[in-house]
Amino acid sequence: MRKLTLTLSLLMVALFLFELVSFGSTVNSVVEASPYASTIYGEPSLQEWFDEHGYAINVTRDETGIETFEAGYYKVSILAEIAAYAPINNLSWYLISNGQLSLLFLGENTVNDTVYFLADETFGLCLGSPEGYFYTEAGRNEDGKDHALVFVNPNASGYIIAWEDLWDLGDADFQDFVLAALTPVNVYVRFCPRTLNLKSRGKWITAIVRLPKEYNASDVDISSILINGTVPADQRHYIICKRWNLIVLKFNRTAIIELIKESLNGTVCKEKSVKVLLTLTGKFLDGTPFQGKDKIRVVHFKCCKHA
């Protein structure tokens, strides 16, 4: 009987040691887990979030290394915000040339909240949290770490950016703020007149917009169309030509002239005329952004001084 009791005791000790080793292995696996895995109970890892929401992305293989983005008219939408700092975090965009932040989102936001912005130069994005400002350009981060993972969006034209909002990468789960940046559809634009007299008193500037064949002119939200993010298309005077998949738009000539004068302020000139780039932006009814660019010649403009 004593022998049986001793055997049972040894067996219980062995089982206890086995459980202890197993528990220790579990702890080690958490410490050594992928930097994209959540260590907080109840939160999905970034990979799990992608899988659950239908994004065919492998977080350890598909990260692009992109840190800046081409100029253009972008739609930015929040996909997820799984962060304790959500009520006080903010997101901005900035031009690479000056680093000045322009706010997009502030505080706790709702999934699918969307904003649009026009960047006329290469730009980056920046997440602000109580622990610092973390840029898509890792070299701008004071802790020297890469806080933003950029993936090509497999479901739409553009990118998905996933952020870590803690200093020195914190828990490194990269699902504190996840957003989609939708790149614009490029359309053909032709402005008339081709030469604009800045002293003229005409009423309209005309824009002819032709869409790619996979998009329909009738699906354009006319109220969203702007020139250089400022001057709207006149909603009473436009024509949609379904046969040629194009739209003819009218813009207030006086407003365009003032816009051009402002852009030429401080120009040192030798010529009697210059070419000015105008950018037309807008949205389709489903929210997809589009853009088109064209140069026109302007005459009778004032220079700040003559060279």
SERO-4910 file (N, C-alpha, C, O; in steps of 0.05 Angstrom, whole numbers):
BEGIN
 pado doro    nc1    nc2    nc3   cac1   cac2   cac3    cc1    cc2    cc3    oc1    oc2    oc3
  Met    A     17    -24      0      0      0      0     17     25      0     12     44    -15
  Arg    A     39     25     17     57     47     18     71     51     -9     75     74    -18
  Lys    A     77     29    -23     90     30    -49     71     43    -69     80     59    -86
  Leu    A     45     37    -68     25     48    -86     22     78    -81     20     94    -99
  Thr    A     22     85    -55     19    113    -48     43    129    -58     40    151    -69
  Leu    A     67    118    -55     91    132    -65     90    135    -96     98    156   -107
  Thr    A     80    114   -109     78    115   -138     59    137   -147     64    152   -166
  Leu    A     36    139   -133     17    159   -139     28    187   -134     22    206   -150
  Ser    A     43    190   -113     55    216   -106     74    225   -128     74    248   -137
  Leu    A     91    206   -137    110    212   -158     96    220   -184    105    237   -198
  Leu    A     74    205   -189     59    211   -213     47    239   -212     47    253   -232
  Met    A     37    247   -189     25    274   -186     46    295   -189     41    316   -202
  Val    A     70    291   -178     93    310   -181    100    312   -211    104    334   -221
  Ala    A    101    290   -225    108    290   -253     88    306   -269     94    321   -287
  Leu    A     62    301   -263     41    316   -277     43    346   -271     39    362   -289
  Phe    A     49    353   -246     52    381   -239     75    394   -254     73    416   -265
  Leu    A     98    379   -256    121    390   -270    114    393   -300    123    412   -313
  Phe    A     99    373   -311     92    375   -339     75    400   -344     79    414   -364
  Glu    A     55    405   -327     39    429   -330     55    454   -328     51    473   -343
  Leu    A     74    454   -309     91    478   -305    108    483   -330    110    506   -339
  Val    A    120    463   -342    135    466   -366    118    476   -389    126    493   -404
  Ser    A     94    464   -391     76    472   -412     68    501   -410     67    516   -429
  Phe    A     63    510   -384     56    538   -380     79    556   -387     75    577   -399
  Gly    A    103    547   -379    127    563   -386    131    565   -416    139    586   -426
  Ser    A    125    545   -431    127    545   -460    107    565   -472    113    579   -491
  Thr    A     83    566   -460     63    585   -470     72    613   -466     68    630   -484
  Val    A     83    619   -443     93    646   -438    115    653   -457    115    675   -468
  Asn    A    133    635   -462    155    641   -481    144    646   -509    155    663   -523
  Ser    A    123    631   -517    113    634   -543    100    662   -546    101    673   -568
  Val    A     89    673   -525     78    700   -526    100    720   -529     98    739   -545
  Val    A    121    717   -514    143    736   -515    156    736   -542    165    757   -552
  Glu    A    158    712   -555    172    710   -580    152    712   -604    160    706   -626
  Ala    A    128    719   -599    108    719   -620    114    740   -641    131    758   -637
  Ser    A    100    738   -664    103    758   -685     97    786   -674     79    789   -658
  Pro    A    112    806   -684    106    833   -674     79    843   -683     70    864   -673
  Tyr    A     65    828   -700     39    837   -709     17    822   -694     -7    824   -702
  Ala    A     24    807   -673      4    792   -658     -4    807   -633     14    818   -620
  Ser    A    -29    808   -627    -39    821   -603    -33    804   -578    -37    780   -578
  Thr    A    -23    817   -557    -18    803   -532    -39    810   -511    -37    802   -488
  Ile    A    -60    824   -519    -81    832   -501   -105    814   -506   -115    811   -529
  Tyr    A   -115    802   -485   -138    783   -487   -162    796   -500   -169    818   -492
  Gly    A   -173    784   -520   -197    794   -532   -192    811   -557   -211    816   -572
  Glu    A   -168    820   -561   -161    836   -585   -151    818   -607   -135    800   -601
  Pro    A   -159    822   -631   -148    806   -653   -120    816   -660   -114    840   -657
  Ser    A   -103    799   -669    -78    808   -680    -84    821   -707   -106    819   -718
  Leu    A    -64    835   -718    -68    848   -744    -74    827   -765    -91    831   -783
  Gln    A    -60    804   -764    -65    783   -784    -94    772   -781   -108    768   -801
  Glu    A   -102    768   -756   -130    758   -751   -150    779   -762   -171    771   -773
  Trp    A   -144    805   -757   -163    825   -767   -165    824   -797   -187    826   -808
  Phe    A   -142    822   -811   -143    820   -840   -159    796   -849   -176    798   -867
  Asp    A   -154    773   -837   -168    749   -844   -198    751   -840   -214    742   -857
  Glu    A   -206    763   -817   -234    765   -811   -249    784   -829   -273    781   -833
  His    A   -235    804   -840   -248    824   -856   -243    821   -886   -249    840   -902
  Gly    A   -233    798   -895   -231    792   -923   -208    805   -938   -211    811   -962
  Tyr    A   -186    811   -924   -163    822   -938   -141    800   -941   -131    790   -921
  Ala    A   -135    793   -965   -115    772   -971    -87    784   -968    -73    789   -987
  Ile    A    -79    789   -943    -54    801   -937    -39    784   -916    -51    776   -896
  Asn    A    -14    779   -921      3    765   -902     21    787   -889     37    799   -902
  Val    A     17    792   -863     30    815   -851     61    812   -850     75    832   -849
  Thr    A     71    788   -849    100    784   -848    113    784   -875    138    785   -877
  Arg    A     97    781   -896    109    779   -923    102    801   -942    117    807   -961
  Asp    A     79    814   -937     68    833   -957     73    862   -951     64    880   -966
  Glu    A     86    868   -929     92    897   -923    110    908   -944    130    896   -951
  Thr    A    102    932   -955    116    943   -979    141    958   -973    159    960   -990
  Gly    A    143    969   -949    166    987   -943    161   1016   -952    179   1033   -949
  Ile    A    138   1021   -964    132   1048   -974    130   1067   -950    117   1060   -930
  Glu    A    141   1091   -952    140   1111   -931    127   1137   -939    118   1152   -923
  Thr    A    126   1142   -966    114   1166   -976     96   1159  -1000     98   1138  -1011
  Phe    A     79   1178  -1007     59   1173  -1027     59   1195  -1048     65   1218  -1043
  Glu    A     51   1188  -1073     51   1207  -1095     29   1228  -1091      9   1223  -1078
  Ala    A     35   1251  -1103     15   1273  -1102    -11   1264  -1114    -11   1247  -1132
  Gly    A    -33   1274  -1104    -59   1267  -1115    -82   1273  -1097    -79   1284  -1075
  Tyr    A   -106   1266  -1106   -130   1270  -1091   -138   1243  -1078   -146   1225  -1092
  Tyr    A   -137   1242  -1052   -140   1216  -1038   -165   1215  -1020   -174   1235  -1009
  Lys    A   -176   1191  -1019   -197   1185  -1000   -185   1168   -978   -173   1147   -984
  Val    A   -188   1176   -953   -177   1162   -930   -200   1154   -912   -216   1170   -903
  Ser    A   -202   1128   -906   -224   1117   -890   -212   1100   -867   -193   1086   -870
  Ile    A   -225   1103   -844   -216   1087   -820   -228   1059   -822   -252   1056   -826
  Leu    A   -211   1039   -820   -220   1011   -821   -222   1000   -793   -240    984   -787
  Ala    A   -204   1008   -775   -205    998   -747   -189   1017   -729   -169   1029   -738
  Glu    A   -197   1019   -704   -182   1035   -685   -184   1020   -658   -202   1024   -642
  Ile    A   -164   1002   -654   -164    984   -630   -141    994   -612   -120    982   -611
  Ala    A   -146   1015   -597   -126   1028   -581   -137   1041   -556   -159   1052   -557
  Ala    A   -123   1038   -534   -131   1052   -509   -131   1082   -513   -146   1096   -500
  Tyr    A   -113   1092   -530   -111   1120   -535   -130   1130   -557   -129   1154   -565
  Ala    A   -148   1114   -566   -167   1121   -587   -180   1148   -583   -183   1164   -602
  Pro    A   -190   1155   -558   -204   1180   -554   -187   1205   -558   -197   1227   -561
  Ile    A   -160   1202   -557   -143   1225   -559   -123   1223   -582   -107   1242   -585
  Asn    A   -123   1202   -597   -105   1200   -620   -114   1218   -642   -137   1227   -643
  Asn    A    -96   1225   -661   -103   1241   -684    -87   1232   -708    -65   1220   -705
  Leu    A    -97   1237   -732    -83   1230   -756    -81   1255   -774   -101   1269   -778
  Ser    A    -57   1259   -786    -53   1282   -804    -38   1273   -828    -26   1251   -829
  Trp    A    -38   1290   -849    -20   1286   -872     -2   1310   -873     -7   1331   -862
  Tyr    A     21   1307   -887     41   1329   -889     56   1326   -915     60   1304   -926
  Leu    A     64   1349   -925     81   1350   -949    110   1343   -941    119   1353   -920
  Ile    A    123   1327   -957    151   1320   -950    169   1345   -950    188   1346   -935
  Ser    A    162   1365   -966    179   1388   -969    180   1405   -944    200   1419   -939
  Asn    A    158   1405   -928    158   1423   -904    150   1409   -878    155   1420   -857
  Gly    A    138   1386   -879    131   1371   -855    108   1382   -839    103   1373   -817
  Gln    A     95   1402   -850     73   1415   -835     48   1397   -835     40   1387   -856
  Leu    A     37   1392   -811     15   1373   -808    -12   1386   -814    -17   1409   -806
  Ser    A    -28   1371   -829    -56   1380   -835    -74   1358   -825    -73   1335   -834
  Leu    A    -91   1365   -805   -107   1346   -791   -128   1333   -808   -142   1346   -824
  Leu    A   -131   1306   -805   -152   1291   -819   -172   1280   -799   -197   1283   -804
  Phe    A   -163   1267   -778   -181   1256   -758   -171   1264   -730   -147   1267   -725
  Leu    A   -190   1268   -712   -183   1276   -684   -201   1261   -665   -225   1260   -668
  Gly    A   -188   1248   -644   -204   1234   -624   -214   1208   -634   -207   1198   -655
  Glu    A   -232   1196   -618   -242   1170   -624   -262   1172   -648   -280   1189   -647
  Asn    A   -257   1156   -668   -273   1158   -692   -288   1132   -697   -283   1111   -684
  Thr    A   -307   1133   -716   -323   1110   -722   -311   1097   -747   -302   1110   -766
  Val    A   -312   1070   -747   -304   1055   -771   -319   1066   -795   -343   1070   -794
  Asn    A   -305   1069   -817   -315   1079   -843   -317   1110   -843   -325   1121   -864
  Asp    A   -309   1124   -822   -307   1153   -824   -287   1159   -846   -266   1146   -849
  Thr    A   -293   1179   -863   -278   1184   -888   -273   1213   -892   -290   1230   -886
  Val    A   -249   1220   -901   -242   1247   -909   -228   1246   -936   -217   1225   -944
  Tyr    A   -228   1269   -950   -214   1272   -976   -194   1295   -973   -199   1314   -959
  Phe    A   -171   1292   -986   -152   1315   -987   -137   1314  -1013   -133   1293  -1025
  Leu    A   -127   1338  -1021   -111   1341  -1045    -83   1349  -1038    -79   1370  -1026
  Ala    A    -64   1332  -1045    -36   1338  -1040    -23   1343  -1067    -23   1326  -1085
  Asp    A    -11   1367  -1071      1   1373  -1097     30   1366  -1098     44   1372  -1117
  Glu    A     40   1354  -1076     68   1344  -1076     68   1316  -1062     47   1307  -1051
  Thr    A     91   1303  -1062     94   1278  -1048     89   1283  -1018     97   1304  -1007
  Phe    A     75   1265  -1005     66   1269   -978     70   1244   -961     75   1222   -971
  Gly    A     67   1248   -935     67   1226   -916     44   1228   -897     29   1248   -898
  Leu    A     40   1209   -879     19   1209   -859     31   1207   -831     53   1197   -828
  Cys    A     17   1218   -811     28   1219   -784      6   1213   -764    -15   1226   -764
  Leu    A     11   1194   -746     -7   1188   -724      3   1201   -699     26   1196   -691
  Gly    A    -13   1217   -686     -6   1230   -661    -19   1216   -637    -43   1211   -638
  Ser    A     -3   1209   -617    -14   1197   -593     -1   1210   -569     18   1225   -573
  Pro    A    -10   1205   -544      3   1217   -521     33   1210   -518     47   1222   -503
  Glu    A     41   1189   -533     69   1180   -531     87   1191   -553    111   1184   -554
  Gly    A     75   1207   -572     92   1219   -592     77   1221   -619     54   1212   -622
  Tyr    A     91   1233   -638     81   1235   -666     96   1215   -682    121   1215   -684
  Phe    A     82   1197   -695     94   1175   -709     87   1176   -739     64   1174   -747
  Tyr    A    108   1180   -756    105   1185   -784    108   1160   -801    120   1140   -791
  Thr    A     98   1160   -825    103   1138   -843    132   1137   -851    143   1116   -857
  Glu    A    146   1160   -850    175   1161   -854    188   1155   -827    188   1172   -809
  Ala    A    200   1132   -824    212   1124   -799    233   1143   -790    238   1147   -766
  Gly    A    247   1156   -809    269   1174   -802    259   1199   -787    276   1213   -775
  Arg    A    234   1205   -788    223   1228   -774    215   1221   -745    210   1239   -730
  Asn    A    214   1196   -738    205   1188   -712    228   1191   -692    250   1182   -696
  Glu    A    222   1203   -669    242   1208   -649    253   1183   -636    276   1183   -627
  Asp    A    237   1161   -635    248   1136   -624    262   1120   -645    273   1098   -639
  Gly    A    263   1130   -670    277   1116   -691    264   1090   -701    277   1075   -716
  Lys    A    239   1085   -693    226   1060   -701    206   1065   -723    195   1087   -726
  Asp    A    200   1043   -738    180   1044   -759    153   1038   -747    148   1015   -740
  His    A    135   1058   -745    109   1054   -732     87   1049   -751     64   1045   -742
  Ala    A     92   1050   -777     71   1046   -797     78   1024   -817     99   1025   -829
  Leu    A     60   1005   -819     63    984   -839     45    990   -863     21    995   -859
  Val    A     56    990   -887     40    997   -911     37    973   -929     57    960   -937
  Phe    A     12    966   -935      6    943   -952    -10    953   -977    -25    972   -975
  Val    A     -6    940   -999    -23    945  -1022    -51    933  -1016    -53    910  -1008
  Asn    A    -71    949  -1020    -99    940  -1015   -107    920  -1036   -109    928  -1060
  Pro    A   -113    895  -1029   -120    876  -1050   -149    879  -1059   -157    866  -1079
  Asn    A   -165    896  -1046   -193    898  -1052   -200    924  -1066   -223    928  -1075
  Ala    A   -181    943  -1069   -186    969  -1081   -160    981  -1089   -138    971  -1082
  Ser    A   -161   1002  -1105   -137   1016  -1114   -126   1033  -1092   -138   1054  -1085
  Gly    A   -103   1026  -1080    -92   1042  -1059    -77   1025  -1038    -67   1004  -1045
  Tyr    A    -76   1036  -1014    -60   1023   -993    -77   1019   -968    -97   1032   -963
  Ile    A    -67   1001   -951    -76    998   -923    -52   1004   -905    -31    992   -909
  Ile    A    -56   1022   -886    -34   1030   -868    -42   1022   -840    -64   1029   -831
  Ala    A    -25   1007   -826    -30    998   -799     -9   1010   -780     15   1008   -785
  Trp    A    -19   1022   -758     -1   1037   -740      2   1024   -712    -16   1011   -702
  Glu    A     26   1028   -700     31   1023   -672     33   1051   -659     50   1067   -667
  Asp    A     17   1057   -638     16   1084   -627     32   1087   -601     29   1107   -587
  Leu    A     48   1066   -594     63   1068   -569     93   1073   -574    103   1063   -594
  Trp    A    106   1088   -557    134   1094   -559    150   1069   -560    145   1050   -545
  Asp    A    171   1069   -576    189   1046   -578    175   1021   -587    183    999   -580
  Leu    A    152   1024   -601    135   1003   -611    118    989   -590    102    972   -598
  Gly    A    122    995   -565    104    984   -544     99    955   -547    117    939   -546
  Asp    A     73    947   -550     66    919   -553     68    910   -582     65    886   -588
  Ala    A     75    928   -601     80    921   -629     58    905   -641     63    886   -656
  Asp    A     33    912   -636     11    897   -648      2    909   -675    -11    895   -691
  Phe    A      8    935   -679      3    948   -705    -27    948   -713    -33    949   -737
  Gln    A    -45    945   -694    -73    948   -701    -87    970   -685   -111    971   -682
  Asp    A    -70    989   -675    -81   1011   -660    -97   1030   -678   -117   1042   -670
  Phe    A    -88   1032   -703   -103   1049   -722    -97   1038   -750    -75   1036   -759
  Val    A   -119   1029   -763   -116   1017   -790   -134   1033   -809   -158   1037   -804
  Leu    A   -122   1042   -831   -137   1058   -850   -132   1050   -878   -112   1037   -884
  Ala    A   -151   1057   -896   -148   1053   -924   -144   1080   -938   -160   1098   -934
  Ala    A   -123   1082   -954   -119   1106   -970   -124   1098   -999   -108   1084  -1012
  Leu    A   -146   1109  -1010   -154   1102  -1037   -143   1122  -1057   -149   1145  -1055
  Thr    A   -127   1112  -1075   -115   1129  -1095   -135   1137  -1117   -154   1122  -1122
  Pro    A   -132   1160  -1129   -152   1170  -1148   -151   1157  -1175   -130   1148  -1184
  Val    A   -174   1156  -1188   -176   1148  -1216   -167   1172  -1233   -176   1194  -1229
  Asn    A   -150   1168  -1252   -141   1189  -1270   -159   1193  -1293   -165   1173  -1307
  Val    A   -168   1217  -1298   -186   1223  -1321   -172   1244  -1339   -154   1258  -1330
  Tyr    A   -181   1245  -1363   -171   1265  -1382   -187   1291  -1379   -211   1291  -1379
  Val    A   -172   1313  -1378   -185   1339  -1375   -173   1359  -1396   -149   1359  -1400
  Arg    A   -191   1374  -1408   -182   1395  -1427   -198   1421  -1420   -222   1422  -1420
  Phe    A   -182   1442  -1413   -195   1467  -1406   -196   1486  -1430   -178   1486  -1447
  Cys    A   -218   1501  -1432   -221   1521  -1453   -231   1547  -1440   -249   1547  -1423
  Pro    A   -219   1570  -1449   -200   1574  -1471   -173   1563  -1464   -166   1560  -1440
  Arg    A   -157   1558  -1485   -130   1548  -1481   -111   1571  -1471    -91   1566  -1458
  Thr    A   -118   1596  -1478   -103   1619  -1469   -123   1637  -1454   -144   1645  -1465
  Leu    A   -117   1644  -1430   -135   1659  -1413   -123   1687  -1408   -101   1690  -1397
  Asn    A   -138   1707  -1416   -130   1735  -1410   -140   1742  -1382   -164   1742  -1377
  Leu    A   -122   1748  -1364   -130   1753  -1337   -145   1779  -1333   -155   1785  -1312
  Lys    A   -146   1795  -1355   -162   1820  -1354   -190   1816  -1368   -205   1835  -1369
  Ser    A   -195   1792  -1377   -220   1787  -1391   -244   1788  -1372   -241   1783  -1348
  Arg    A   -267   1793  -1383   -292   1795  -1368   -312   1773  -1375   -336   1775  -1370
  Gly    A   -302   1752  -1387   -320   1729  -1394   -331   1716  -1369   -322   1721  -1347
  Lys    A   -352   1699  -1373   -366   1688  -1351   -356   1660  -1343   -356   1653  -1319
  Trp    A   -347   1644  -1363   -342   1616  -1357   -314   1607  -1366   -302   1619  -1384
  Ile    A   -304   1587  -1352   -282   1570  -1361   -294   1542  -1365   -308   1532  -1347
  Thr    A   -290   1530  -1388   -302   1504  -1394   -281   1482  -1390   -258   1485  -1396
  Ala    A   -290   1460  -1378   -273   1436  -1375   -287   1412  -1388   -311   1407  -1383
  Ile    A   -273   1398  -1406   -283   1374  -1418   -269   1351  -1404   -244   1348  -1404
  Val    A   -285   1333  -1391   -274   1311  -1376   -282   1285  -1388   -305   1279  -1391
  Arg    A   -262   1269  -1396   -267   1242  -1408   -258   1221  -1388   -236   1222  -1378
  Leu    A   -275   1202  -1383   -270   1181  -1363   -259   1156  -1376   -264   1150  -1399
  Pro    A   -243   1140  -1361   -234   1114  -1371   -259   1097  -1377   -280   1100  -1366
  Lys    A   -255   1078  -1396   -278   1062  -1405   -291   1045  -1384   -315   1038  -1386
  Glu    A   -276   1039  -1362   -288   1023  -1341   -305   1039  -1321   -316   1028  -1303
  Tyr    A   -307   1065  -1326   -324   1082  -1309   -344   1097  -1326   -340   1101  -1350
  Asn    A   -367   1104  -1314   -388   1117  -1328   -391   1146  -1320   -391   1153  -1296
  Ala    A   -394   1163  -1340   -397   1192  -1335   -422   1197  -1318   -422   1216  -1302
  Ser    A   -443   1181  -1321   -468   1186  -1306   -465   1179  -1276   -482   1185  -1260
  Asp    A   -442   1166  -1269   -438   1159  -1241   -421   1180  -1226   -414   1175  -1203
  Val    A   -416   1203  -1238   -400   1224  -1226   -418   1241  -1208   -440   1249  -1216
  Asp    A   -408   1248  -1185   -422   1267  -1167   -413   1295  -1175   -391   1304  -1167
  Ile    A   -429   1309  -1190   -422   1335  -1201   -416   1355  -1178   -399   1372  -1181
  Ser    A   -431   1353  -1156   -427   1372  -1134   -400   1369  -1120   -392   1387  -1105
  Ser    A   -386   1348  -1126   -360   1344  -1113   -336   1355  -1129   -314   1356  -1119
  Ile    A   -341   1364  -1153   -320   1372  -1172   -309   1400  -1165   -324   1419  -1162
  Leu    A   -283   1401  -1162   -269   1426  -1156   -244   1430  -1173   -233   1410  -1183
  Ile    A   -236   1455  -1177   -210   1460  -1190   -191   1470  -1168   -197   1488  -1153
  Asn    A   -168   1457  -1166   -148   1462  -1146   -160   1462  -1118   -151   1477  -1101
  Gly    A   -180   1445  -1114   -191   1442  -1087   -207   1466  -1078   -213   1468  -1054
  Thr    A   -214   1485  -1096   -225   1510  -1088   -250   1518  -1103   -271   1522  -1091
  Val    A   -249   1519  -1129   -271   1530  -1145   -289   1507  -1155   -280   1489  -1168
  Pro    A   -315   1508  -1147   -333   1486  -1154   -344   1489  -1183   -345   1510  -1194
  Ala    A   -351   1466  -1194   -365   1466  -1220   -393   1477  -1216   -406   1472  -1195
  Asp    A   -403   1491  -1236   -430   1502  -1234   -450   1479  -1239   -449   1465  -1259
  Gln    A   -468   1474  -1219   -486   1451  -1220   -510   1456  -1238   -526   1437  -1242
  Arg    A   -513   1480  -1249   -535   1485  -1267   -527   1482  -1296   -544   1479  -1314
  His    A   -501   1484  -1302   -492   1484  -1330   -471   1461  -1334   -447   1466  -1331
  Tyr    A   -481   1438  -1340   -463   1416  -1347   -478   1397  -1366   -503   1396  -1366
  Ile    A   -462   1382  -1381   -474   1363  -1400   -459   1336  -1396   -435   1335  -1395
  Ile    A   -475   1315  -1394   -464   1288  -1393   -469   1274  -1420   -492   1271  -1428
  Cys    A   -447   1267  -1433   -449   1254  -1459   -442   1224  -1456   -419   1217  -1454
  Lys    A   -463   1208  -1454   -459   1179  -1449   -445   1165  -1472   -429   1147  -1469
  Arg    A   -451   1175  -1496   -439   1162  -1520   -409   1163  -1519   -396   1143  -1526
  Trp    A   -398   1186  -1512   -369   1189  -1511   -358   1187  -1483   -334   1191  -1479
  Asn    A   -375   1182  -1463   -367   1178  -1436   -351   1203  -1425   -330   1201  -1414
  Leu    A   -363   1226  -1430   -350   1251  -1422   -370   1270  -1409   -395   1267  -1413
  Ile    A   -360   1290  -1395   -376   1311  -1382   -365   1338  -1390   -340   1342  -1390
  Val    A   -382   1356  -1397   -374   1384  -1403   -383   1401  -1379   -407   1402  -1372
  Leu    A   -364   1415  -1366   -369   1430  -1342   -363   1459  -1345   -347   1466  -1362
  Lys    A   -376   1476  -1330   -371   1505  -1330   -362   1513  -1302   -372   1504  -1282
  Phe    A   -341   1531  -1302   -331   1542  -1277   -331   1573  -1280   -326   1584  -1301
  Asn    A   -336   1586  -1257   -336   1615  -1257   -309   1626  -1264   -289   1621  -1251
  Arg    A   -308   1642  -1286   -283   1652  -1297   -269   1671  -1277   -245   1670  -1273
  Thr    A   -285   1688  -1264   -273   1707  -1244   -259   1692  -1222   -237   1700  -1213
  Ala    A   -272   1671  -1212   -261   1655  -1190   -235   1642  -1199   -216   1640  -1184
  Ile    A   -234   1631  -1223   -210   1618  -1234   -188   1639  -1237   -165   1633  -1231
  Ile    A   -194   1663  -1247   -174   1683  -1250   -162   1691  -1223   -138   1695  -1221
  Glu    A   -179   1694  -1203   -168   1701  -1177   -151   1678  -1166   -130   1684  -1153
  Leu    A   -159   1654  -1171   -143   1631  -1162   -115   1631  -1176    -95   1626  -1163
  Ile    A   -115   1637  -1202    -90   1638  -1217    -72   1661  -1208    -48   1658  -1204
  Lys    A    -84   1684  -1204    -69   1707  -1194    -55   1701  -1168    -32   1708  -1163
  Glu    A    -69   1688  -1150    -58   1681  -1124    -35   1661  -1127    -15   1663  -1113
  Ser    A    -38   1642  -1146    -16   1623  -1150      8   1635  -1162     30   1625  -1159
  Leu    A      5   1657  -1178     27   1670  -1191     39   1693  -1174     58   1705  -1182
  Asn    A     27   1698  -1151     37   1719  -1134     67   1714  -1127     74   1693  -1117
  Gly    A     83   1734  -1133    112   1731  -1127    128   1720  -1150    152   1716  -1148
  Thr    A    115   1715  -1173    129   1704  -1196    147   1725  -1209    139   1748  -1214
  Val    A    172   1718  -1213    191   1734  -1228    189   1726  -1257    194   1703  -1264
  Cys    A    182   1745  -1275    177   1737  -1302    193   1753  -1323    200   1776  -1319
  Lys    A    198   1739  -1344    211   1752  -1368    192   1750  -1392    193   1766  -1410
  Glu    A    173   1731  -1391    156   1726  -1413    130   1742  -1410    123   1750  -1388
  Lys    A    115   1745  -1432     90   1759  -1431     67   1739  -1424     44   1748  -1418
  Ser    A     73   1714  -1424     53   1694  -1417     67   1671  -1403     91   1666  -1406
  Val    A     52   1656  -1387     62   1633  -1373     41   1611  -1374     17   1616  -1379
  Lys    A     50   1586  -1370     31   1564  -1368     25   1557  -1339     43   1556  -1322
  Val    A      0   1552  -1333     -9   1546  -1306    -22   1519  -1306    -39   1513  -1323
  Leu    A    -16   1503  -1286    -28   1476  -1283    -53   1478  -1266    -52   1489  -1244
  Leu    A    -75   1468  -1276   -100   1467  -1261   -107   1438  -1256   -105   1421  -1274
  Thr    A   -115   1431  -1232   -122   1404  -1224   -152   1402  -1218   -162   1417  -1201
  Leu    A   -165   1385  -1232   -194   1380  -1228   -197   1354  -1211   -185   1334  -1218
  Thr    A   -212   1356  -1190   -217   1332  -1173   -247   1329  -1168   -263   1347  -1171
  Gly    A   -254   1304  -1162   -282   1298  -1156   -285   1270  -1146   -266   1256  -1141
  Lys    A   -311   1262  -1143   -317   1235  -1133   -339   1223  -1150   -356   1236  -1161
  Phe    A   -338   1196  -1152   -360   1181  -1163   -381   1178  -1141   -375   1183  -1117
  Leu    A   -405   1170  -1148   -426   1167  -1129   -420   1147  -1107   -431   1149  -1085
  Asp    A   -402   1128  -1112   -394   1109  -1092   -371   1119  -1074   -362   1104  -1057
  Gly    A   -362   1144  -1079   -341   1155  -1063   -313   1153  -1074   -295   1164  -1063
  Thr    A   -310   1138  -1096   -283   1135  -1108   -274   1162  -1118   -288   1175  -1134
  Pro    A   -249   1171  -1111   -239   1197  -1120   -228   1195  -1148   -219   1174  -1157
  Phe    A   -229   1218  -1163   -216   1219  -1189   -202   1246  -1192   -209   1265  -1177
  Gln    A   -184   1248  -1210   -169   1273  -1215   -160   1274  -1244   -156   1254  -1257
  Gly    A   -156   1299  -1253   -145   1304  -1280   -131   1331  -1280   -138   1349  -1265
  Lys    A   -110   1333  -1296    -94   1357  -1297    -90   1367  -1325    -89   1351  -1344
  Asp    A    -89   1394  -1328    -84   1406  -1354    -72   1433  -1350    -78   1447  -1330
  Lys    A    -55   1441  -1369    -42   1468  -1368    -56   1486  -1388    -62   1479  -1410
  Ile    A    -60   1511  -1379    -69   1532  -1397    -49   1555  -1397    -34   1559  -1377
  Arg    A    -49   1570  -1418    -31   1594  -1420    -47   1619  -1410    -70   1623  -1417
  Val    A    -33   1635  -1393    -46   1659  -1383    -29   1683  -1392     -5   1682  -1393
  Val    A    -43   1705  -1398    -29   1730  -1407    -40   1753  -1390    -60   1751  -1377
  His    A    -24   1775  -1391    -30   1799  -1375    -31   1794  -1345    -51   1801  -1332
  Phe    A    -10   1781  -1336     -8   1777  -1307     14   1795  -1296     33   1802  -1310
  Lys    A     11   1802  -1270     30   1820  -1258     52   1804  -1243     45   1785  -1229
  Cys    A     76   1812  -1247     99   1799  -1233    106   1816  -1209     99   1840  -1208
  Cys    A    119   1804  -1189    127   1820  -1166    149   1839  -1174    151   1861  -1163
  Lys    A    166   1831  -1193    187   1848  -1204    196   1836  -1230    191   1813  -1236
  His    A    210   1852  -1246    220   1842  -1271    249   1834  -1268    266   1848  -1257
  Ala    A    256   1811  -1280    283   1801  -1278    301   1817  -1296    325   1812  -1297
***
